[in-house]
Amino acid sequence: MKAVICTKYGNPDVLKFREVKKPIPKVDEVLVKIHATAVTASDCVIRGLNVPGGHQFPIKQLMKFGMRLFIGFTKPRNPIIGLVFSGVIEATGKNIETFKEGDEVFGFTGISRGTYAEYKCVPIKEIKAGEMTLKPSNASHQEAVAIVYGGVLAIHFMKNANIKKGQKVLVYGASGAIGTIALQLAKHYEAEVTAVCSTKNFELVASLGSDKMIDYTRKGAANQLEQYDFIFDAVGKNKTSNLKEACKESLTQDGKYVSVDDEFLKIKSHYLPKLRDLFETETIQAVIDKTYPLENIVEAHEYVEKGHKKGNVLIKVV
Ligand SMILES: NC(=O)c1ccc[n+]([C@@H]2O[C@H](COP(=O)([O-])OP(=O)(O)OC[C@H]3O[C@@H](n4cnc5c(N)ncnc54)[C@H](OP(=O)(O)O)[C@@H]3O)[C@@H](O)[C@H]2O)c1
């Protein structure tokens, strides 16, 4: 099968498009024919062994060592990286009862990765952990894969926000993969939403429902801040601005500030079904910036690494 191998940690050109052996499912695995995957910010972190979270020496060096222990010393232990997928089940092991051949599924693989390929075996353990389920029936594979990463992270980090009708919510980084879903979720809860992004993305975030927009690059942007019941930093601690610092002082008395880097994501079994419902009921829509073929993965990583994608960058496998 065709796949992309991460030959070592480094710049995007460490990724090589190759022919590798097609996996054969074991008794407790399903074989998924992947139709679409995405280049996520996390894929760039893994490929480049970049420590997320804005840490400095010596924490950064310790975390890098920890990452090597966790994902592989000189290169990823599973050399096929990639976290999200949408595809069709091609075969099932004899212990699999919940899925059958032909089922259309989407998923977020957690630590196993392996989605930059034509096929991936998904073990029952990962299915039970909530890492794969039936994709939304009204979504194309590209739409399904475009909601997974941002959707799972937005659901996870907004779960305790308890947003109520009429409350003021600010989404910092509203035009990215996580921000575009967070903004739509906050509108779903009938909040008044302020989206923070650069002016070129105002039209996009307005189309997703934002009531107000602030450009974090503009001088004096902090003067536009109000008092918010919930502020969600959807771009993470590596990216900051004067506005972001000012946000932390712009909460109501009971207001909450949550960063997408506050803790490591732990996927729960209800996240993907919830995401499917949100898409099927047209509560959220997929935001797709660019789509590349698998063989152009280096170009896709170079684009994502610039840090200004709108929503999601996809890889069409089939
Ligand atoms: N906790 C976990 O387990 C976990 C897991 C995965 C990811 N994460 C975090 O999630 C982040 C990725 O989120 P993502 O994929 O949604 O990001 P993304 O799509 O790469 O975000 C791109 C957007 O960020 C905006 N942006 C860039 N720099 C900014 C700044 N200084 N201030 C405000 N906005 C800025 C850009 O808007 P403009 O183009 O308008 O500038 C762009 O639209 C990672 O970097 C990581 O920190 C956490």
The ligand as a Gaussian input file, in Angstrom:
#p B3LYP/6-31G(d) Opt

LIG

0 1
 N       -3.947000      19.242000      25.220000
 C       -3.781000      18.398000      24.226000
 O       -3.764000      17.166000      24.412000
 C       -3.632000      18.950000      22.832000
 C       -3.707000      18.080000      21.749000
 C       -3.591000      18.600000      20.492000
 C       -3.398000      19.968000      20.306000
 N       -3.305000      20.804000      21.374000
 C       -3.052000      22.265000      21.193000
 O       -3.879000      22.737000      20.166000
 C       -3.113000      23.534000      19.292000
 C       -3.548000      23.345000      17.859000
 O       -4.787000      23.929000      17.628000
 P       -5.304000      24.021000      16.115000
 O       -4.915000      22.841000      15.326000
 O       -6.725000      24.391000      16.197000
 O       -4.458000      25.238000      15.638000
 P       -4.330000      25.754000      14.170000
 O       -5.449000      25.256000      13.324000
 O       -2.936000      25.516000      13.714000
 O       -4.512000      27.280000      14.440000
 C       -4.385000      28.102000      13.356000
 C       -5.018000      29.403000      13.704000
 O       -4.354000      29.997000      14.832000
 C       -4.399000      31.394000      14.680000
 N       -3.242000      31.979000      15.342000
 C       -1.950000      31.789000      15.061000
 N       -1.181000      32.476000      15.933000
 C       -2.036000      33.127000      16.772000
 C       -1.874000      33.993000      17.872000
 N       -0.682000      34.357000      18.331000
 N       -2.988000      34.450000      18.473000
 C       -4.212000      34.103000      18.019000
 N       -4.432000      33.291000      16.994000
 C       -3.349000      32.812000      16.377000
 C       -4.376000      31.615000      13.192000
 O       -5.244000      32.678000      12.933000
 P       -4.821000      33.804000      11.912000
 O       -4.416000      33.117000      10.649000
 O       -6.062000      34.588000      11.809000
 O       -3.649000      34.514000      12.531000
 C       -4.900000      30.336000      12.550000
 O       -6.162000      30.474000      11.969000
 C       -1.700000      22.963000      19.364000
 O       -0.770000      23.939000      18.947000
 C       -1.609000      22.578000      20.788000
 O       -1.149000      23.720000      21.509000
 C       -3.431000      20.331000      22.642000

